[in-house]
Amino acid sequence: MSQYIISPEGNLFGTVSISGSKNAALPILAAGLLSEGESVFSHIPELSDTACMGELLLCMGANYARHMDGTVTVSFPSGGRRKTAPLELVNKLRASFLIMGPLLARCGRVRLPLPGGCQIGARPIDLHLKGFSVMGAKIRQGHGYVEASCDRLKGGSIYLDFPSVGATENLILAATLAQGETIIENAAAEPEIADLAACLSKMGAEIEGAGSDTVHIYGKESLNPCHHAIIPDRIETGTFLALAAAGHGDVTLKNVCPAHSKPVLAKLEEMGFLLEVGEDMIHISPCERFRSVDIKTLPHPGFPTDMQSQFMALMSVAEGTGIVVETVFENRFMQVPELLRMGAKIKIDGRTAVVDGSKRLSGAKVTATDLRAGAALVIASLAAQGETVIDNIEHLERGYEHFPEKLRSIGVNIEKR
């Protein structure tokens, strides 16, 4: 089990290049199953999650390779396919369920282990299965597995009870090879879904409305391989902005898409930070005295739940009191006990947290309980007195490419053991 040891050493300064989006990469890698030819994807971040998806694709009979130039190639030839995914891989990666849509569309049958629980809250797959059922698939569940089968998927009208990102992606993937038109209403509108649709369009799919609450997909007989570059990671962008803010940083982020980070940028400006925003860069200036804000997480274009933990850490050293309301996941305050160990003043009532700003936090030995909670602890360590030791950093390395190296490039004194 590895750990980070972080000791603050003055204000942060420098430039960071943001990696490709993990949350866009995973469904786009699954999209490689829709074509026999070899698709080439660039800016796929080198993470444990993307490596796990690659391993899963290989197990299912696809060709998958990461190359020296940083590109990833995926193809899925006909014949010789394995149609049951290994349980150990599905348990490692919740997004593994995204292969069901492409496999069902290509093979007519797929059997997957039911994904396990998630620490930050329930992520039920019922919306995925209801959508496949509307498209003509027969669904059977039992003994820890779910199986879907069909002669060929048929278009239909699907209304999602909740704008689930995963369900929207999975149903779009399946609908590209369905017969006729599929309409998904109350669809998730995250930028990663629009990027998936852009990739699929390059493969020959016909999709309208991706990135809005209603998506139309007109099914094709087959799709072609494509070349596609993944969008920048908006959550890594927000995390490094919060890191710079906590460390009184004069920091520039390159390879960003500011339009995808509007809720985060707005909150930082509300706190008193001066931001310079360009076409593909963001510069944040140091602010010695910044004030707290209120945050309510919502589906896009609201404030992202994946940035809630990081902002709570930043609010812990802001002036005044802020309120955080988490509406997306029911158990996403797992960072709070660890922040309390560092001297933060936070009170929780259900899905609401009240954060009273402290003048200074203290370094402590803490544990990353999930990916974004781990990022919050790194942010808190930059505003703390003394050394902070963060255990279970495997969570962090699921979502942040070359994290220690990027932190060192802006002046963070960090050691990995």
Salt bridges, closest charged atoms under 4 A:
ASP49 OD2 - LYS22 NZ 3.17
ASP49 OD1 - ARG398 NE 3.04
ASP126 OD2 - LYS130 NZ 3.94
GLU147 OE1 - ARG109 NH2 3.11
GLU147 OE1 - ARG111 NE 3.91
GLU147 OE2 - ARG140 NH2 2.76
ASP161 OD2 - LYS130 NZ 3.57
GLU181 OE2 - HIS216 ND1 2.66
GLU192 OE2 - ARG234 NE 2.73
ASP195 OD1 - HIS228 NE2 2.97
GLU206 OE1 - LYS220 NZ 3.28
GLU221 OE2 - ARG152 NH1 3.05
GLU236 OE2 - LYS406 NZ 2.74
ASP250 OD1 - HIS283 NE2 2.41
GLU270 OE1 - LYS267 NZ 3.34
GLU288 OE1 - HIS248 ND1 3.94
ASP306 OD1 - ARG332 NH1 2.80
ASP306 OD2 - ARG372 NH2 4.00
GLU319 OE2 - ARG289 NE 2.70
GLU330 OE1 - ARG351 NH2 3.96
ASP391 OD2 - LYS365 NZ 3.80
GLU397 OE2 - LYS416 NZ 2.84
GLU401 OE2 - HIS402 NE2 3.82
GLU415 OE2 - ARG417 NE 3.13
